[in-house]
Amino acid sequence: VADLEFCPKLEPDFERCMSVMQSGTQMIKLKRGSKGLVRLFYLDEHRTRLRWRPSRKSEKAKILIDSIYKVTEGRQSEIFHRQAEGNFDPSCCFTIYHGNHMESLDLITSNPEEARTWITGLKYLMAGISDEDSLQTFEEADKNGDGLLNIEEIHQLMHKLNVNLPRRKVRQMFQEADTDENQGTLTFEEFCVFYKMMSLRRDLYLLLLSYSDKKDHLTVEELAQFLKVEQKMNNVTTDYCLDIIKKFEVSEENKVKNVLGIEGFTNFMRSPACDVFNPLHHEVYQDMDQPLCNYYIASSHNTYLTGDQLLSQSKVDMYARVLQEGCRCVEVDCWDGPDGEPVVHHGYTLTSKVLFRDVVETINKHAFVKNEFPVILSIENHCSIQQQRKIAQYLKGIFRDKLDLSSVDTGECKQLPSPQSLKGKILVKGKKLPYHLGDDAEEGEVSDEDSADEIEDECKFKLHYNNGTTEHQVESFIRKKLESLLKESQIRDKEDPDSFTVRALLKATHEGLNAHLKQSPDVKESGKKSHGRSLMTNFGKHKKTTKSRSKSYSTDDEEDTQQNTVKEGGQLYRLGRRRKTMKLCRELSDLVVYTNSVAAQDIVDDGTTGNVLSFSETRAHQVVQQKSEQFMIYNQKQLTRIYPSAYRIDSSNFNPLPYWNAGCQLVALNYQSEGRMMQLNRAKFKTNGNCGYVLKPQQMCKGTFNPFSGDPLPANPKKQLILKVISGQQLPKPPDSMFGDRGEIIDPFVEVEIIGLPVDCCKDQTRVVDDNGFNPVWEETLTFTVHMPEIALVRFLVWDHDPIGRDFVGQRTVTFSSLVPGYRHVYLEGLTEASIFVHITINEIYGKWSPLILNPSYTILHFLGATKNRQLQGLKGLFNKNPRHSSAENNSHYVRKRSIGDRILRRTASAPAKGRKKSKMGFQEMVEIKDSVSEATRDQDGVLRRTTRSLQARPVSMPVDRNLLGALSLPVSETAKDVEGKENSLVQI
């Protein structure tokens, strides 16, 4: 993406770095528990992978450049810390963090110069700084390496780029670019010409023509007009327009003339200035002086884990990662460790352990690197009194003045402090001794009912083994079984996280383990009893408990029943549960000021301030369903933390939306697990400078409403989003596509989903474009109405249609409040160049009436992008080529279903299938304005799907001159009458 400060020319030492890296460098690869291995590391010919040899697993001895998270200099990683201080020169050391689980590759070069070369080169590649696109593409296409491309190599390149242009058109462009004496081949310079012709954006070119009076460039005045009218920019000055020309125009001649040509205009439109995300929201712009309870706070669960809840590694580097990503509430599970040193890990599991001291030092180092707003340290305390004192000692000694130890009595405090007033501070969330004990009590009993992380008894690993079964055998079996099941769980629609249930995963693991243990020879000996129960006791089964409860308290639905019995050994047993308590020392209690962890007995405000209620996701779900308005009122004064169920052993994430909708502040997710839920979480907190604090809507901070109502805020205006999906750019083949390995070119379509209050949740999609991932064109309008835009998310998804369903290509999720109007590019998350080009219009509407009814001056002609009493004129393909829909889809009783047959119907009805002659659209299009409400239905996910197209009107768009393309002047209909007239049903554009 072109940036305002980015120069397309390479920096001088780039090629030198690439040359050294591709030649290869011998380095020491440090491994856990070994002295290190000497390997030759090199960059592959396409500069997309880092490889090394020798290796017994050559297929795994590689790292994708795109998977690298960061490169750190010196001895900063956990493995380096374990080495003796004088073993290696820090200037020769560096670490590459890569993959979803932040794996580290720790390398040592023979001299500092080599280390500097590799660090610089990798950072260049991570930043996307490379040869110009055409050079990299040229090298990939030049199969025989002769520096020339023939027509067959060009055809192969077009296929690789997902371009399905007619061969005649490709040959025509090839001949136009082939200007030297050596006919039939393209040099690199000639290929650059060919590549520019192929990459010319027809949609952007037409947009430029419409504002430039048919010239191939924009003057300063024309550029200013475009920015004001289309991009809705205020205070557009001449100097600002000149600055755009200076930074984005590539032609020196155009720069001298102060005009912006098509290449400069394309660079500008693809820059962050024209991204769908409001550039002003990259900085903190919200009021940060309100109480903490008025903000959503980015929160992590089991922050130290790199993967699943049973077998994965615990790493202090995970704290650095999530804090730099904007997370402001991290979790630390503290357990007694050897030598009096508390450790952090997931108790009763096979996860590895890290020292508590190392965790605190890492948090101290990275807490305020990206922003200064407060960090909440959620302490899960399972330690003895002696090691609790050690924890308090480390917290005070390492954090020092960062701890907020003000003597405010939170029991008397009327409201919580603001993020602004707590800048640079770390809050300790944990247990606090009861006030009635008095200040002289060194320790006391506190409730442990709200332990947010401890696995229930039926899920704990019991380290007792049957005869003949070693710890290594059991762990090895569990690891293999879990890994195979997790892989199976990933073979699913990436947008359907519930298609593989955690409960099934647990059941299969438990059954497999028991079968494995029964096969042990020693176990089969008659008359012998095992010395212990199996490694897991009833793992994955529902917990049956008896609770005497006050009011409406219950635990997870996987874990509770009010009064149940369990049959074991032919007899019935009634299981009871005692109230869980723990001993807490005064030193640790005194560090808790504004964030006192309390058990979620019920959502009753007892008048105190500074409590944090902890709910498991299922208990929280029950409260949201049964007492949503009461819950919202409680969250106006107190903090609530929602955490995943203990049965999510694969570290999957629940849907955070229902809890955000109820005003819950600390909705904790597993940051190590990529997927839909983390994408929503990232989008939620991307706004407001990604500082980890997002202001809740004012309606949630004062007063209340029913989030499940069909019209939750009837007195408030609604927002209408008119989204024109125009085109796509460089959409890749899905990596796990069933047909990808057969060389199929993708057939993309776009789906747009609104995520927010239940009444706002809906989705709609475009037609399918056949055989084009390079520059598909849709030109379709999707319209949505949003009741509470302050909490809504807009999710753009690109799919590849195939004969048996669809494959996920990419997505981008943006908060509704961060959308900017006008022509915008939506870059897909994690994909360098892939984007979709859209036009966004946002209107304010009241009640169930449209703006046409409420505002008489808002005429039909204004609505369609023209001035009153002026005839509308059109242009073929000028972002209004809406396909003819089948009669079934136009039928008001037609219901869109999520079946394969429906997708095939939609494809054949909207776009010709392969082998069929594609019909040509005429220049004229008719838009019928219907005074009726379109029907809708909910799909299998409960998400509202449109059954009829809403108004297919052109948004406030460019003025189109009658003689824009000379001979292509269009007939104009005069049937549109003044708004005061009664007949205004058809407008021809």
FENTAFEN-V698330 format. One line per field, one symbol per residue. ss: DSSP state (2 for helix, 1 for strand, 0 for the rest). Layout:
ss->???
//
This chain:
ss->00000000000002222222222011111100000011111110000011111000000001112221111110000222220000000222111111000011111100022222222222222200000022222222200000001122222222220000002222222222200000001102222222222220022222222220000011022222222220000000022222222222000222222001122222222002221010222200000000122211101100001000000001002222222200001111111002220011000000000112222222222200000000111111100022222222222222222210000000000000010000000111110000222000001111100000000022201000000000222222222222222222220000000000022222222222222222000000000000000001000000000100000000000000001011110011110100001111122220000001111000000000001111112222222222022222220000111110000000000000222220000111100000022222222222022200111002222000000000000000011111111111100000000002220000011111111002220111100000000000111111111100222011111111110011111111111222100111111000000011111111111000002222000002222000000000000000000000002222000000000222222222220000000000000001110000000111000001110000000000000000000000000000000000000001110
//
